Amino acid sequence: MGVMAGLLPTDENDSDRLVLGLLTSLEADGAQSQRRMAADLGVALGLVNAYLKRAIKKGFVKVGQAPARRYAYYLTPQGFSEKSRLTVQFLSDSFSLFRKAKEEYGRLFERAQALGFRRVVLAGQSDLCEIAILCAVDGPVSVLAIVDPDATATRFIGVKVVSSYALVDEPFDAVVVTHLTAARSVFEQAVSNFGAEKVLAPDLLGLRPKQSLGA
């Protein structure tokens, strides 16, 4: 118990956000590996394991057998109820999130302009993506496309959506992170592809300090 407690975030909001992300991930694919869940959520593998154990203990998740000696995780009725409760809770905070994100993406695009980045792509289709597009409207920086391998639509608020950077059909100067639930893995992939100097992210995503808006 002591080891698990040491792994868990001390901030209640961060803890609730991780629980919501975990339950949402399990609802979409309960047979995925813990390593895949950790990558999608942008957290350490040990943290996913600790939260899974806690969710099972609380009755939110049950465990079953899957092929190849793996486990499958299923949301219980209590798990679905908790997911709904957390979703409503975060929606109630959505206005403050919108205000903060709008301010930060506004500054981010000002920084992009100062660096000579005029044409960017957004990494991740989410609420943050919508806010970023609105911030870029009539500004000096143009959003060419949204890159999201999991997106099903081909356009989002008038912007083309593609599954990989290779499918962006125009040259671009930088990548702006707009994924909400897997920000770190999206960020690290973009840095690996294009270099840290061409990947921008707002402070609210909690990514590497040298990539923050104040850098």
Buried (B, 14 or more C-beta within 10 A) or exposed (E): EEEBEEBBBEEEEEBBBBBBBBBBBBBEEBBBBBEBBBBBBBBEBBBBBBBBEBBBEEEBBBEEEBEEEEEBBEBBEBBEEBBEEBEEEBEEEEEEBBEBBBBBBBBBBBBBEEEEBEBBBBBBBBEBBBBBBBBBEEEEBBBBBBBBEEBEEEEBEEBBBBEEBEEBEEEBBBBBBBBBBBBBBBBBBBBEBBEBEBBBBBBBBEBBEEBBBEE
